[in-house]
């Protein structure tokens, strides 16, 4: 009991400290778009506040990275060998790297391969503690899941059952790395998609899905502990905010389901207006959390002809809990917006920041 009281005190102290102020929720107006090309990736930023589309420098011989951000800085973590992007076997580049780019800064033209992106030296485990599950360099971890919280980046390898994850601390100038162990009663990580782990800055914790056991745990960095928050949850892809799990329902008029992690009840959904017909007819690729009671669904289609490109449709909607009816979630659909990217390649991923 004394240990539990100590943990709760540490978490309460964090909430009233400066950290809590730094993580105050802010509406994200930009969407980072990752586009696949032969032996490279192209990157765009869609600014939904003014409709502008900005092309960022690409990176040669690297593809299908996991994406996260801290402020205006985008981080690309791991990825697949370049031959998976259309190169030959001789071009194999294992997922041993992490790049970052400040989207508010101009590119550096002196580096033709990185074009302004900077590389972070990889994690090297101690010589007497080789851990193939945690080691990022020299093994192809495929497409890991990266989540940022309070200046740290948590990297979960895509192994079916990985014994540990990695933590990169961007708050120091020493490229500080560490490892993270899973809950002792689980014994491994088995994250399979970027929609299986989320930061919960309001409570200074990570929310992580364990697919094999269909359960969701919360990790508290302040005291390095795990807590089971939902047992027998059948969805591994979701958006988590304010204690509620949101699950996208493809091509249905309901659009989403919402599960309260505290009451362990599904919420009743009420729309303030009928969603646009194409909003529920589309098979959106992702549901993104934009913050401040705002989410969006994202869909893209390749357009050929006289003005070829990729048309990206963004369907935003606001959500809020009903104060006099706590079991009800109110959703307000907003007009859909469409943006054009000057490329006809395939979109790999979207990331709001």
N, C-alpha and C positions, 0 to 999 in steps of 0.2 A: 504493500500500500504506500509506503514511504517513497519507493522508486517511482510509482505512478504519479504521486503528487508532485514530485520533482520534475517529471516530464511535462506535466500540465503547466507548471509554473514557468518553465523555460519557454513553452510555446506562447503563453500569455505575455511574457516579457518581450518576445519578438514582435507581437502584434502592436505593442505600444512604443516600440523603438523606432529609430529612423528607417529601418528596413521596411516597415509597414507603409511608411509614407512613400518610399521609392516605388513600391509595387502598386500604387493606387491605379485602379482600372482606367484605361484610356482607350478611346475608340480608335481602332486601326483603320487607316484610310488607304493603305497601299497593299497591293497583292504582288508578291514575287512569283514569276512564272518561269518554270524550268522547261526548256524545249530541247528535244533530242535531235542531233544531227550526226552525220558520219564522222566518227573519231573526235567528236567534241559536243559540247552543249552550248546552247544560246540561252540568254537570260533577259527577261524583261521585267519592268516594274509598271504596274497599272495603278495610277493614282485616281481613286474613285471620287476624290473631292473636287477634281477639276477636269477629269476625263483624259489627262495626258498619259501617253504610253512612252516609256523611256527604255531604250535598248542598252543593256550593260555589256561589258566585255565578256567574251566567252573564254573557256579554258580548253586547250587542246589535250587530247588523249585521256580525258577523264569524263565519266558519265554516270548518271543515275545516282547522284549524291542524296543523302538525307539533308534536310534544310532546317535551320533554326535561326534565331536572331537575338541580339541584345541591343536594344535601341535601334539605331539606323544601320547597324552592322549585321550583314548576312553571313552566316557560317554554312559552308558545305562540308559535310562529314562523310568519309568513307565513299562507297560506291561500288561499281562493278568494273571488271577489267575492260580496257578500251576495245578489245575485239568484240565485246558484246554490243558495242555501238557502231559496228561496221568495219572495224579495223581487222588486221590479220593477227594470227597467233603471236607473231614476233612483237606485237605492240602491247602485250599483256602488261597492265599496270594494276597491281593489287591494291586493295582498299586500305592504304597505309597512310592516308593524308587527311588534313583538314585545312581548308582555305577560308579566308574571310575577306570581305570587301565592305567598305563604308559607302553606302549608296548615296550619301550626301557629298562625297568627294569626287573629284575628277579622276579619270583613269590615268595610269602611268604608261605612256606609249613606249617606254624603253624596253619593256619586257613583252615580247610578242607572244609568248606562250601563256602568260598569266594575265597580261593586260590590265594591271591594277590590282588583281587578286594577290593576296599574300598568303604564304604557307606557314602553318604552325608546326614546329618540330613534333614528331609523333611520340606517343607514350612508349617508353622502354621499361619493361618490368625489371626488378632486381635479378641479378644473375642466378641467385639461389631460390628464386620464387617464380619460375616460369609458369604462366597461367594461360593456356591456349584460348580460354574463353574470354579473357579480359584484354589480351594483347591485340592492339589495333594494327601495328605494323606487321608485315610479312605474312599475313594470312588474308585470303579474300573473304571478308565478312559480308559480302553482298551489299544489300541496302539496309544499313542500321537505322534505328530510330533515335533522333536527337531531340532533347527537350532542354530548354534553358529556364533557370530559376535563380534569381538573386545573384546574377553575374557568373553562375556556373552552368556548364553544359554537361548534361547526362547522356551518355551514349550507350544504347542497348544493342549489342550485336544481333544479327539475324540468324544465329544458330538456332536449331530446333530447341535445344536445351543448353543454354549457356550458363556456366557457373558464376559469372560475375559480369558487371558492367563497368564502364569507364566514366570518370568525372574530370572535366577540364575546368580549371579556375581562371577565368579571364580577369579577375580582380587584381592579379599580380603581374609583374613583368618578367616572371621566371618560368613561364609555361608550365605551371604546376599541374601535375596529373595525379589522380588517385583512383582506387577501385571501389566499387560498391557491390556488396553482397546482397543476394535476395533474401526474402524472409526465411528464417531457419526451417520453418515447417514446410516450405515449398522446395527450397534447395536449388532452384534454377530459374532463369528468365526464359520465356518463350514468346517474346513479342514478335508479331509478324507484320505489323503495319504501323505507319506513323500515327494512325488514329487509335492507337492502343495505349498511349501514354500522354498525359497532359500535366502542365503546371497549374497549381492552385495557389496563386500568390496571396490571396486573402488569408490563407491558413499556413503559408510557408511550407508547402508540401507538394510532392508529386503524386499523381494518381495513375496507377499502372495496372493494366489488365494482364492476367495470367491465363492464357487460352486453355492450356491442358486441363486445369482444374476449374475453369469457368468462374473465376473469382477475381475481385478487384481489391488491391491493397493501396494504402497511402503510405508514402515514405516521408518522414520528418527529418530534414538535415540537421535541425537544431540539436537533436539528441540521438541522431543516427538510429532511429527505430522504425519498424514497420507496423501497420495496423490494418487488420482486415475490416473493410468498410461495407462490402457487398459480397455475399456468397451466392453461388449458383446464378450468375448473371450470364445469359446466353448470347450477349453481343460483345464482340471484341473490337468493333469499330464504332466510335462515338465521339461526341464533343462533351466536355465536362465544364460546367461553370456554376458557381454558387450552390454547390451541393447537388446539382441535378445533371443526370446523364441524358443527352439528346441523341436519338438514333434516327437517321434519315431513312424514310420509306420511299423507295424509288417508284415513280410513276403511279402514285396514288394521291387522292385529293387530301388525305390527312397530312402528307408531307413529313411529319416528324412524330416520334413518340418521346415522352419525357418521363424519366424515372427519378423519384426523390430518394437520395441515398440515406437520408435520415429517417423518414417515415417508412421506407421500403415499399412505397406505393407508386403505381403509375398515375400520372396526372391527367386530368381531363383537359383536352385542347379546345379552345374556342378562338375563332377567327373574328377579327373586327370587320373584315370585309372578305369577299370571295377572292381567293388567289387567282391571278391571271391564268387562263387555261393552259398556256404553254409552260407555265411554271410547274404544274404537276404532270404534264405530258412528257417533259424532257426527262431523260435519264441523266441527272447531274452526276459528275464525277466525284465531287467533294462537297462537304459542308464545312464551312470555315467560321471560327469564332472571331468576330471583329471587336468585341468588347463593348461595354456600356449598353448592354441589353440589345446588341445587334449581332446577327449572324447573316451568312449568305450561302447560297448554293451556286456552284460554278459548273458551267458547261461550255464545251468548245466544238467547233465544226470547221473543217478546212474548206475554203471557198476558192474555186479555180476561175478561169476566165480572164477578162481584161484587167481585173484588179485582184489578183490572187492574194491570199493571206489566211490567217486563222481568226475567226470571229469568236471572241470569248464573251459569253453571256453571264451576267452576275445578277442573281435574284436575291435581294436583301429582304430581311424581315426582322421586325422588333419583337421582343418577347418580354413578358413581365408576369410575376406571380400576382394573383388576385388577393388583395389583403383581407377582404371579408369572406373569401372562399379559398382557403389555403390549398385545396386540392385541385385548383384550376389554374391553367397557364393560358394567358392571353397572347395571341400572335397577331401582329399587324403586318400584312404583306406590303412591300414597297414596289414602285415601278421597276421593271427589269431594265438593266443597262447593258449595252453591247460595246465592246472595244475590239479594235483590229490590230493584230500583230503582223508585221511585214515578213512573214515566213510561212511556208506550207509544210513544216515538219510536224512531228507528233509532240503534243504536250505531255510531259511526264508528271509534273506536280505543280501545285499551287501552295503558297505560304503567305498568310496575312501578317503584316507588321506595321 
